[in-house]
C-alpha cells in the first residue's frame, strides 16, 4: 500500500425527486480510498451505500460534488469515456450474477475481454486461468443453468478480474447466497483482491463479510462514519 488515493470523493450529494418530496440520499459525503485498500461500507437498506457505489462506478451521476478515480474526474466525462473507464478500470460484482444464459462459464468470463478487443485465444486462456483461481476449472464448459448459485457467483468474481482492473466494486456480492456459500465466496473474493493487488470497495449487510475489510464504514443520515 503506497498511501496514494485511488478514489477521491468530495462533497457528494444525491437527491431523488418524487412527485411528493425530495429524497436526499447522500449529503456532502467525502471519501478517500488508498490504492490497494479493501474498504467495506455497511448500512441499512436505503441508506445510500449502493448509490455511492453506483456513482463511483459511473452507473449513476451525483446531484453535486466530485468523484475522481486515478486521474479521471468521473463527474465531468462524456459517455464514451465513462464506457472506457468501466471497461478498463473497473471490475463489477453485483448481488445477482447477471451471467448470459446462452454462454458457458468460460465464455461469460471472457466476454468483456473479447469486447475490449483481446484476441479470442488469449481471452479464453485467461478466462480458464481465472476459473481455476475460483475453483471452477472443471465447470468451464457448463452453462449458468447447470451451475449452483455459489458457482455462478464465483464465475462473476472471475469475470470481474478478466480485464485486469485496478478497482473492484462489489455490491452485496454474497447477498443471494446461503450462509456457507456466502462465507466461501466472500473469503475467495478478498483473497483474490489480495493476490492480484487490487483496490476493493464493497457494500454489504453481512457484518461477518465486512470484517475482512481493512477499513469499515457505515452510512448514516447520508454520510460516512467509521466502525
FIRONU-375596 format. One record per residue: x, y, z of N, C-alpha, C, O in turn; residue number from 0; chain. Coordinates in steps of 0.02 Angstrom, whole numbers, plus 50000, padded with zeros to 5 digits. Each point is the difference from the previous one (the first is absolute). Example, Ala and Ser with C-alpha at 12.3 -4.5 7.8 and 13.67 -1.06 7.14 Angstrom:
<marvexs>
[marvex [50660 49716 50390] [49955 50059 50000] [50045 50060 50000] [50052 49999 50033] 0 A]
[marvex [49930 50054 49931] [50042 50059 50003] [49961 50055 50037] [50025 50055 50008] 1 A]
</marvexs>
This chain:
<marvexs>
[marvex [50042 49941 50000] [49958 50059 50000] [50044 50062 50000] [50045 50006 50042] 0 A]
[marvex [49945 50040 49913] [50047 50056 49995] [49968 50068 50018] [50027 50053 49985] 1 A]
[marvex [49914 49944 50048] [49967 50060 50026] [49979 50049 49946] [49983 50058 50016] 2 A]
[marvex [50017 49921 49922] [49977 50044 49946] [49926 49987 49989] [49981 49944 49985] 3 A]
[marvex [49976 50107 50021] [49929 49989 49991] [49984 49977 49928] [50023 50031 49952] 4 A]
[marvex [49939 49917 50043] [49973 49980 49934] [49932 50033 49990] [49984 50021 49944] 5 A]
[marvex [49977 49984 50110] [49933 50030 49996] [49998 50061 50045] [50021 49998 50058] 6 A]
[marvex [49954 50057 49914] [49990 50061 50039] [49929 50025 49987] [49984 50023 49946] 7 A]
[marvex [49975 49972 50105] [49930 50024 49997] [49995 50062 50044] [50018 49997 50059] 8 A]
[marvex [49957 50058 49913] [49996 50062 50039] [49931 50030 49997] [49972 50012 49946] 9 A]
[marvex [50000 50000 50112] [49936 50037 50008] [49945 49972 49954] [49964 50037 49967] 10 A]
[marvex [50031 49896 50034] [49953 49967 49955] [49929 50001 50028] [49989 49982 50057] 11 A]
[marvex [49964 50040 49902] [49930 49999 50018] [49960 49966 49944] [50016 50007 49941] 12 A]
[marvex [49932 49958 50079] [49955 49969 49952] [49929 50009 50025] [49981 49979 50054] 13 A]
[marvex [49978 50054 49904] [49931 50014 50016] [49955 49968 49947] [50011 50009 49941] 14 A]
[marvex [49940 49954 50082] [49950 49972 49955] [49935 50039 50009] [49977 50009 50057] 15 A]
[marvex [49994 50013 49889] [49938 50037 50002] [49941 49953 49985] [49999 49966 49949] 16 A]
[marvex [49953 50033 50096] [49938 49963 49988] [49944 50051 49992] [50011 50060 50005] 17 A]
[marvex [49929 49915 49982] [49944 50045 49991] [49984 50040 50064] [49976 50056 49997] 18 A]
[marvex [50038 49913 50060] [49980 50031 50063] [50058 50031 50040] [49988 50041 50044] 19 A]
[marvex [50074 49938 49942] [50055 50024 50042] [50067 49992 49965] [50006 49968 49948] 20 A]
[marvex [50044 50063 50083] [50069 49990 49980] [50033 49954 50051] [49996 50012 50060] 21 A]
[marvex [50037 49936 49916] [50035 49953 50044] [50075 50012 49992] [50029 49985 49948] 22 A]
[marvex [50002 50041 50104] [50072 50012 49999] [50035 49937 50029] [50001 49990 50060] 23 A]
[marvex [50026 49969 49895] [50028 49936 50021] [50072 50009 50026] [50017 49971 50052] 24 A]
[marvex [50023 50068 49913] [50068 50015 50021] [50006 50074 50013] [49974 50041 49962] 25 A]
[marvex [50061 49978 50091] [50003 50070 50021] [50073 50022 50011] [50029 49986 50053] 26 A]
[marvex [49999 50047 49898] [50068 50027 50006] [50050 49948 50025] [50041 50014 50044] 27 A]
[marvex [49954 49927 49928] [50042 49944 50021] [50069 50005 49968] [50006 50015 49940] 28 A]
[marvex [50046 49972 50099] [50068 49998 49974] [50034 49935 50019] [49987 49972 50054] 29 A]
[marvex [50056 50003 49902] [50033 49936 50011] [50065 49998 49961] [50002 50018 49942] 30 A]
[marvex [50051 49960 50091] [50063 49985 49967] [50015 49927 50007] [49995 49972 50055] 31 A]
[marvex [50024 49995 49891] [50018 49930 50001] [50070 49993 49971] [50011 50015 49941] 32 A]
[marvex [50035 49961 50099] [50069 49990 49977] [50004 49939 49955] [49962 49952 50007] 33 A]
[marvex [50085 50049 49948] [50012 49943 49956] [50017 49938 50043] [50038 50004 50048] 34 A]
[marvex [49933 49941 49932] [50015 49937 50035] [49960 49989 50063] [50010 49950 50034] 35 A]
[marvex [49944 50095 49982] [49960 49995 50061] [49935 49962 49986] [49971 50006 49946] 36 A]
[marvex [50007 49956 50104] [49935 49966 49997] [49952 50038 50046] [50004 49995 50061] 37 A]
[marvex [49951 50043 49908] [49952 50042 50037] [49932 49968 49998] [49976 49981 49946] 38 A]
[marvex [49992 50013 50112] [49933 49972 50004] [49953 50054 50027] [50016 50035 50048] 39 A]
[marvex [49925 49970 49920] [49950 50049 50021] [49936 49962 50018] [49973 49963 49959] 40 A]
[marvex [50004 50046 50102] [49939 49968 50024] [49946 50054 50009] [50012 50059 49990] 41 A]
[marvex [49929 49918 50028] [49946 50047 50010] [49933 49967 49986] [49997 49948 49967] 42 A]
[marvex [49951 50081 50059] [49933 49973 49990] [49979 50006 49927] [50028 50039 49962] 43 A]
[marvex [49923 49922 50019] [49971 50006 49933] [49974 50071 49990] [49966 50027 50044] 44 A]
[marvex [50051 50002 49899] [49978 50068 49986] [50046 50054 50028] [49986 50059 49993] 45 A]
[marvex [50069 49920 50039] [50044 50050 50031] [50044 50036 49949] [50026 50054 50014] 46 A]
[marvex [49981 49918 49926] [50039 50033 49948] [50065 49965 49982] [50038 50026 49959] 47 A]
[marvex [49976 49916 50072] [50064 49968 49987] [50006 49975 49927] [50052 50007 49970] 48 A]
[marvex [49894 49965 50003] [50002 49979 49930] [50001 50060 49953] [50031 49998 49947] 49 A]
[marvex [49934 50056 50073] [50002 50061 49960] [50071 50027 49995] [50022 50019 49946] 50 A]
[marvex [50014 49982 50110] [50070 50022 49999] [50042 49957 49955] [50040 50025 49961] 51 A]
[marvex [49951 49909 50044] [50039 49954 49957] [49984 50012 49927] [50045 50000 49958] 52 A]
[marvex [49891 50010 50026] [49981 50011 49930] [50028 50065 49973] [50016 50004 49940] 53 A]
[marvex [49990 50047 50102] [50029 50063 49977] [50075 49992 49987] [50025 50025 49950] 54 A]
[marvex [50010 49940 50095] [50071 49986 49988] [50009 49960 49936] [50049 50009 49964] 55 A]
[marvex [49904 49946 50023] [50004 49958 49940] [49972 50032 49938] [49996 49967 49948] 56 A]
[marvex [49984 50096 50055] [49972 50037 49943] [49937 49967 49973] [49986 50003 49941] 57 A]
[marvex [49978 49964 50104] [49935 49971 49982] [49943 50047 50020] [49943 49990 49980] 58 A]
[marvex [50074 50061 50059] [49953 50052 50021] [50041 50064 50005] [50061 49998 50004] 59 A]
[marvex [49906 50058 49996] [50036 50064 50003] [49978 50038 50063] [49943 49994 50022] 60 A]
[marvex [50103 50044 50008] [49984 50037 50061] [49958 50062 49984] [50001 50025 49944] 61 A]
[marvex [49963 49999 50106] [49966 50064 49994] [50051 50057 50006] [49995 50050 49965] 62 A]
[marvex [50053 49941 50080] [50055 50047 50006] [50060 49965 50031] [49994 49945 50026] 63 A]
[marvex [50064 50088 49970] [50061 49969 50025] [50040 49968 49944] [49979 49999 49942] 64 A]
[marvex [50080 49976 50076] [50045 49972 49950] [50024 49930 50021] [50005 49984 50059] 65 A]
[marvex [50008 49976 49890] [50029 49933 50009] [50059 49995 49953] [49993 50008 49939] 66 A]
[marvex [50065 49977 50088] [50060 49992 49960] [50029 49930 50014] [50009 49981 50057] 67 A]
[marvex [50004 49982 49889] [50032 49934 50005] [50064 50003 49960] [49999 50009 49939] 68 A]
[marvex [50058 49982 50095] [50063 50012 49967] [50004 50073 49978] [49990 50045 50040] 69 A]
[marvex [50024 49965 49896] [50003 50068 49974] [49935 50022 49966] [49996 50054 49971] 70 A]
[marvex [49953 49903 50031] [49939 50013 49964] [49946 50030 50045] [49981 49969 50050] 71 A]
[marvex [49996 50090 49933] [49945 50032 50036] [49935 49972 49971] [49976 50022 49947] 72 A]
[marvex [49995 49929 50087] [49943 49962 49974] [49941 50046 49984] [49966 49991 49950] 73 A]
[marvex [50023 50057 50094] [49940 50040 49996] [49999 50050 49942] [49951 50036 49991] 74 A]
[marvex [50103 49966 49969] [50001 50048 49944] [50017 49967 49933] [50022 50034 49953] 75 A]
[marvex [49968 49899 50042] [50018 49965 49939] [49939 49985 49957] [49944 49994 50025] 76 A]
[marvex [50067 50001 49909] [49945 49980 49956] [49992 49924 50003] [50042 49965 50029] 77 A]
[marvex [49905 50009 49940] [49984 49930 50006] [50053 49955 49969] [50012 49945 50026] 78 A]
[marvex [50020 50076 49920] [50052 49959 49970] [50058 49989 50049] [50025 49944 50007] 79 A]
[marvex [49996 50109 50027] [50055 49994 50048] [49978 49959 50060] [50041 49963 50029] 80 A]
[marvex [49896 50043 49992] [49975 49961 50056] [49996 49926 49983] [50014 49958 50042] 81 A]
[marvex [49967 50027 49896] [49998 49930 49978] [50070 49970 50001] [50010 49943 50023] 82 A]
[marvex [50039 50095 49954] [50070 49977 50001] [50023 49990 50072] [50034 49951 50016] 83 A]
[marvex [49948 50096 50028] [50018 49996 50071] [49971 49936 50031] [50036 49964 50035] 84 A]
[marvex [49900 50023 49952] [49969 49940 50029] [50032 49937 49973] [50006 49951 50037] 85 A]
[marvex [50015 50050 49900] [50030 49941 49969] [50071 49987 50024] [50018 49943 50012] 86 A]
[marvex [50021 50109 49996] [50072 49992 50012] [50019 50006 50074] [50047 49966 50022] 87 A]
[marvex [49919 50076 50015] [50021 50015 50069] [49962 49959 50051] [50026 49986 50054] 88 A]
[marvex [49911 49995 49930] [49956 49970 50049] [49989 49925 49987] [49999 49977 49943] 89 A]
[marvex [49993 49987 50112] [49970 49934 50000] [49938 50004 50043] [50005 50019 50059] 90 A]
[marvex [49938 49964 49914] [49936 50008 50036] [49971 49933 50019] [49997 49954 49959] 91 A]
[marvex [49982 50040 50104] [49967 49940 50025] [49936 50022 50034] [50000 50044 50043] 92 A]
[marvex [49944 49925 49938] [49936 50020 50027] [49970 49943 50042] [50027 49945 50002] 93 A]
[marvex [49917 50070 50031] [49967 49949 50040] [49975 49943 49956] [50004 49941 50019] 94 A]
[marvex [49971 50076 49922] [49980 49950 49951] [50057 49991 49950] [50033 50049 49982] 95 A]
[marvex [49978 49890 49996] [50060 49986 49960] [49998 50030 49929] [50052 50016 49973] 96 A]
[marvex [49889 49992 49998] [49991 50028 49933] [50042 49963 49947] [50029 50031 49956] 97 A]
[marvex [49975 49903 50051] [50033 49961 49948] [49954 49992 49940] [49939 49997 50007] 98 A]
[marvex [50091 50000 49933] [49962 49990 49939] [49983 49927 49993] [50045 49958 49997] 99 A]
[marvex [49890 50026 50001] [49978 49930 50007] [50020 49956 49941] [50004 49939 50007] 100 A]
[marvex [50008 50091 49935] [50016 49961 49940] [50075 49990 49990] [50021 49974 49948] 101 A]
[marvex [50019 50048 50100] [50073 49993 49995] [50026 49961 50060] [49972 50002 50054] 102 A]
[marvex [50082 49960 49934] [50030 49961 50053] [50034 50045 50051] [50007 50060 49991] 103 A]
[marvex [50015 49909 50064] [50035 50038 50052] [50061 50034 49972] [50011 50059 50012] 104 A]
[marvex [50029 49905 49950] [50062 50030 49973] [49984 50055 49950] [50037 50050 49996] 105 A]
[marvex [49910 49942 49965] [49981 50052 49953] [49974 50062 50036] [50014 50056 49979] 106 A]
[marvex [49949 49934 50076] [49977 50056 50039] [50058 50040 50030] [49999 50061 50000] 107 A]
[marvex [50051 49903 50025] [50058 50034 50029] [50039 50038 49946] [50022 50056 50011] 108 A]
[marvex [49985 49913 49930] [50041 50029 49946] [49965 50058 49964] [50033 50039 49967] 109 A]
[marvex [49901 49967 50040] [49961 50045 49958] [50026 50072 50002] [50009 50032 49947] 110 A]
[marvex [50004 49994 50113] [50022 50070 50005] [50067 50011 49966] [50012 50052 49970] 111 A]
[marvex [50032 49898 50034] [50065 50006 49967] [49991 49998 49924] [50033 50038 49964] 112 A]
[marvex [49923 49920 50012] [49987 49996 49928] [49971 50066 49974] [50020 50024 49947] 113 A]
[marvex [49934 50005 50092] [49971 50064 49981] [50053 50054 49998] [49997 50046 49960] 114 A]
[marvex [50052 49949 50085] [50054 50049 50003] [50053 49990 49946] [50048 50038 49996] 115 A]
[marvex [49943 49909 49963] [50046 49990 49944] [50056 49951 50012] [50046 49995 49959] 116 A]
[marvex [49952 49970 50097] [50052 49950 50014] [49990 49941 49952] [49943 49978 49991] 117 A]
[marvex [50110 49995 49978] [49992 49943 49956] [49966 49941 50035] [50009 49990 50060] 118 A]
[marvex [49952 49972 49902] [49958 49949 50030] [50039 49949 50041] [49980 49985 50057] 119 A]
[marvex [50073 49988 49917] [50038 49949 50037] [50028 50028 50065] [49997 49967 50052] 120 A]
[marvex [50030 50094 49945] [50028 50031 50061] [49945 50012 50051] [50010 49987 50060] 121 A]
[marvex [49932 50037 49917] [49945 50013 50046] [49975 49936 50033] [49987 49998 50060] 122 A]
[marvex [50005 49949 49900] [49975 49936 50027] [50051 49968 50046] [49982 49971 50051] 123 A]
[marvex [50082 50034 49932] [50052 49971 50043] [50001 50036 50068] [50006 49968 50052] 124 A]
[marvex [49988 50098 49946] [49999 50038 50062] [49937 49983 50040] [50004 49993 50061] 125 A]
[marvex [49940 50000 49905] [49937 49982 50034] [50006 49932 50033] [49976 49991 50057] 126 A]
[marvex [50055 49961 49909] [50009 49934 50030] [50044 50003 50062] [49987 49966 50049] 127 A]
[marvex [50065 50075 49948] [50045 50008 50058] [49962 50030 50059] [50010 49979 50057] 128 A]
[marvex [49948 50069 49929] [49961 50031 50054] [49949 49952 50029] [49987 50000 50060] 129 A]
[marvex [49984 49958 49898] [49954 49949 50025] [50037 49950 50045] [49972 49975 50048] 130 A]
[marvex [50090 50011 49936] [50041 49959 50045] [50009 50035 50067] [49997 49969 50052] 131 A]
[marvex [50015 50097 49946] [50009 50038 50061] [49939 49997 50046] [50007 50002 50061] 132 A]
[marvex [49934 49993 49909] [49939 49998 50041] [49974 49929 50010] [49945 49989 50024] 133 A]
[marvex [50096 49962 49957] [49984 49930 50013] [49950 49969 49953] [49966 49952 50018] 134 A]
[marvex [50028 50075 49922] [49949 49975 49952] [50031 49975 49935] [49967 50000 49948] 135 A]
[marvex [50095 49977 50055] [50032 49977 49938] [49961 49942 49968] [50002 49991 49939] 136 A]
[marvex [49963 49970 50102] [49962 49943 49974] [49931 50021 49975] [49963 49959 49972] 137 A]
[marvex [50019 50103 50038] [49933 50023 49981] [50002 50053 49944] [49950 50032 49986] 138 A]
[marvex [50108 49975 49983] [50010 50053 49951] [49950 49998 49942] [49979 50052 49975] 139 A]
[marvex [50003 49888 50005] [49956 49993 49941] [49927 49988 50019] [49960 49980 49958] 140 A]
[marvex [50024 50032 50104] [49930 49996 50022] [49965 50066 49990] [50030 50054 50004] 141 A]
[marvex [49905 49942 49982] [49959 50060 49993] [49974 50021 50070] [49999 49960 50046] 142 A]
[marvex [49982 50104 49961] [49977 50023 50066] [49946 49956 50031] [49999 49990 50060] 143 A]
[marvex [49955 49984 49899] [49946 49958 50026] [50026 49934 50030] [49965 49967 50037] 144 A]
[marvex [50097 50016 49946] [50030 49938 50025] [50044 50012 50061] [50032 49954 50026] 145 A]
[marvex [49970 50108 49997] [50042 50018 50057] [49957 50018 50061] [49944 50023 49993] 146 A]
[marvex [50083 49965 50066] [49966 50021 50061] [50006 50075 50009] [50037 50034 49965] 147 A]
[marvex [49924 49993 50082] [50004 50072 50013] [50069 50022 50020] [50024 50052 49978] 148 A]
[marvex [50009 49909 50065] [50068 50018 50020] [50049 49997 49942] [50045 50042 49995] 149 A]
[marvex [49946 49908 49961] [50044 49995 49941] [49989 50058 49953] [50049 50027 49972] 150 A]
[marvex [49890 49993 50018] [49986 50057 49956] [50034 50063 50026] [50027 50040 49962] 151 A]
[marvex [49970 49970 50104] [50031 50060 50027] [50076 49996 49997] [50033 50052 49994] 152 A]
[marvex [49995 49888 50008] [50072 49993 49990] [50019 50018 49928] [50052 50030 49988] 153 A]
[marvex [49906 49952 49965] [50011 50020 49930] [49999 50076 49995] [50040 50030 49965] 154 A]
[marvex [49913 50002 50071] [49995 50073 49999] [50063 50032 50029] [50022 50053 49976] 155 A]
[marvex [50007 49916 50075] [50063 50025 50029] [50056 49995 49948] [50038 50048 49991] 156 A]
[marvex [49966 49895 49976] [50051 49991 49947] [49991 50051 49944] [50048 50029 49976] 157 A]
[marvex [49889 49982 50004] [49986 50048 49947] [50023 50070 50018] [50023 50038 49957] 158 A]
[marvex [49969 49981 50106] [50020 50067 50022] [50075 50011 49993] [50022 50058 49997] 159 A]
[marvex [50017 49889 50001] [50073 50006 49997] [50029 49994 49930] [50060 50011 49991] 160 A]
[marvex [49899 49974 49959] [50025 49981 49935] [50040 50055 49965] [50048 49986 49965] 161 A]
[marvex [49932 50077 50045] [50036 50055 49966] [50053 50031 50045] [50023 50056 49987] 162 A]
[marvex [49997 49908 50065] [50052 50023 50046] [49985 50071 50025] [50041 50045 49994] 163 A]
[marvex [49898 49966 50035] [49981 50066 50022] [50039 50021 50062] [50024 49958 50038] 164 A]
[marvex [49983 50106 49971] [50033 50026 50060] [49954 49999 50060] [50023 49993 50057] 165 A]
[marvex [49912 50013 49930] [49951 50009 50053] [49943 49949 49993] [49972 49993 49946] 166 A]
[marvex [50013 49972 50109] [49943 49955 50002] [49945 50032 50041] [50011 50020 50057] 167 A]
[marvex [49929 49986 49915] [49941 50024 50035] [49952 49942 50008] [49979 49970 49951] 168 A]
[marvex [50003 50015 50111] [49957 49942 50014] [49939 50022 50040] [50007 50027 50055] 169 A]
[marvex [49934 49963 49918] [49937 50021 50031] [49963 49938 50026] [49970 49964 49961] 170 A]
[marvex [50033 50026 50104] [49968 49942 50032] [50017 49935 49962] [49955 49963 49980] 171 A]
[marvex [50110 50022 50011] [50018 49943 49957] [49980 49932 50027] [49999 49951 49962] 172 A]
[marvex [49985 50045 50102] [49979 49936 50029] [49927 50002 50023] [49977 49955 50034] 173 A]
[marvex [49987 50098 49948] [49933 50011 50026] [49949 49948 49981] [49951 49990 50035] 174 A]
[marvex [50059 49975 49909] [49952 49950 49977] [50020 49929 50018] [49969 49952 49978] 175 A]
[marvex [50084 50041 50063] [50027 49933 50014] [49982 49977 50070] [49989 50041 50045] 176 A]
[marvex [50009 49893 49964] [49991 49972 50067] [50063 50014 50041] [50053 50015 49972] 177 A]
[marvex [49944 49980 50095] [50057 50019 50042] [50065 49965 49982] [50053 50032 50001] 178 A]
[marvex [49945 49904 49983] [50062 49964 49985] [50032 50026 49936] [50060 50013 49998] 179 A]
[marvex [49899 49995 49949] [50027 50027 49937] [50019 50073 50007] [50049 50022 49969] 180 A]
[marvex [49914 50016 50071] [50017 50070 50010] [50070 50007 50031] [50040 50041 49978] 181 A]
[marvex [49974 49918 50071] [50066 50001 50032] [50054 49980 49951] [50053 50032 49997] 182 A]
[marvex [49934 49916 49964] [50050 49974 49953] [50015 50051 49945] [50058 50013 49985] 183 A]
[marvex [49889 50015 49985] [50010 50048 49945] [50031 50064 50027] [50043 50030 49967] 184 A]
[marvex [49936 49992 50092] [50029 50060 50030] [50074 49993 50013] [50039 50044 49984] 185 A]
[marvex [49980 49899 50046] [50071 49989 50014] [50040 49996 49935] [50056 50025 49996] 186 A]
[marvex [49915 49944 49953] [50033 49994 49935] [50012 50070 49970] [50054 50014 49975] 187 A]
[marvex [49895 50028 50026] [50006 50067 49972] [50056 50039 50034] [50042 50030 49966] 188 A]
[marvex [49959 49970 50099] [50052 50038 50036] [50070 49971 49987] [50048 50037 49994] 189 A]
[marvex [49957 49897 50001] [50066 49970 49987] [50025 50017 49930] [50060 50011 49991] 190 A]
[marvex [49895 49991 49960] [50021 50017 49932] [50017 50074 49994] [50046 50018 49963] 191 A]
[marvex [49919 50025 50073] [50017 50071 50001] [50071 50009 50028] [50039 50040 49974] 192 A]
[marvex [49978 49922 50078] [50067 50003 50027] [50051 49972 49951] [50053 50030 49989] 193 A]
[marvex [49932 49913 49981] [50047 49967 49955] [50017 50044 49940] [50058 50004 49979] 194 A]
[marvex [49891 50027 49993] [50010 50040 49939] [50011 50074 50015] [50004 50042 49955] 195 A]
[marvex [50000 49974 50111] [50017 50069 50021] [49951 50052 49972] [50020 50051 49971] 196 A]
[marvex [49917 49934 50037] [49947 50046 49979] [49977 50044 50057] [50012 49985 50059] 197 A]
[marvex [49954 50068 49924] [49964 50041 50049] [49927 49977 49999] [49972 49989 49946] 198 A]
[marvex [49998 50004 50113] [49931 49975 50004] [49957 50049 50039] [50019 50023 50054] 199 A]
[marvex [49922 49992 49919] [49948 50033 50038] [49939 49955 49997] [49974 49986 49946] 200 A]
[marvex [50004 49991 50112] [49946 49951 50004] [49946 50025 50046] [50016 50025 50055] 201 A]
[marvex [49922 49969 49926] [49944 50016 50044] [49964 49936 50019] [49991 49956 49958] 202 A]
[marvex [49987 50040 50105] [49969 49939 50023] [49959 50012 50063] [50012 50047 50038] 203 A]
[marvex [49939 49908 49973] [49964 49997 50063] [50035 49951 50048] [49988 50000 50060] 204 A]
[marvex [50055 49958 49912] [50029 49943 50037] [50061 50023 50040] [50053 50013 49973] 205 A]
[marvex [49938 49993 50093] [50055 50025 50042] [50057 49950 50004] [50057 50020 50012] 206 A]
[marvex [49929 49916 49980] [50055 49951 49998] [50044 50012 49939] [50062 49997 50005] 207 A]
[marvex [49907 50015 49938] [50038 50016 49940] [50037 50065 50008] [50058 50006 49978] 208 A]
[marvex [49910 50043 50053] [50030 50066 50008] [50066 49997 50039] [50044 50041 49989] 209 A]
[marvex [49961 49911 50057] [50061 49996 50042] [50063 49986 49959] [50055 50008 50026] 210 A]
[marvex [49938 49971 49912] [50058 49989 49957] [50031 50065 49974] [50055 50000 49973] 211 A]
[marvex [49910 50056 50035] [50024 50063 49973] [50057 50030 50041] [50005 49987 50060] 212 A]
[marvex [50037 50052 49907] [50051 50039 50035] [49968 50058 50037] [50020 50017 50056] 213 A]
[marvex [49930 50013 49913] [49964 50057 50028] [49925 49987 49991] [49978 49979 49947] 214 A]
[marvex [49984 50032 50107] [49928 49987 49997] [49963 50065 50017] [50013 50031 50052] 215 A]
[marvex [49941 49988 49904] [49958 50058 50012] [49927 49978 50003] [49982 49946 49976] 216 A]
[marvex [49978 50096 50054] [49928 49992 49993] [49972 50067 49975] [50029 50053 50014] 217 A]
[marvex [49916 49944 49950] [49967 50062 49978] [49941 50013 50046] [49955 49959 50007] 218 A]
[marvex [50046 50100 50023] [49944 50023 50043] [49983 50071 49979] [50043 50043 49994] 219 A]
[marvex [49893 49968 49995] [49976 50067 49983] [50038 50030 49941] [50014 50060 49998] 220 A]
[marvex [50002 49896 49953] [50029 50024 49939] [50074 50012 50002] [50029 50026 49952] 221 A]
[marvex [50004 49955 50104] [50071 50012 50005] [50035 49939 50029] [49968 49954 50027] 222 A]
[marvex [50098 50046 49969] [50040 49943 50022] [50023 50009 50072] [50018 50055 50021] 223 A]
[marvex [49981 49889 50016] [50029 49998 50067] [50043 49937 50004] [49981 49948 49973] 224 A]
[marvex [50075 50057 50060] [50044 49942 50008] [49973 49952 50052] [49969 50022 50049] 225 A]
[marvex [50042 49914 49940] [49981 49949 50050] [50062 49976 50036] [49996 49957 50044] 226 A]
</marvexs>
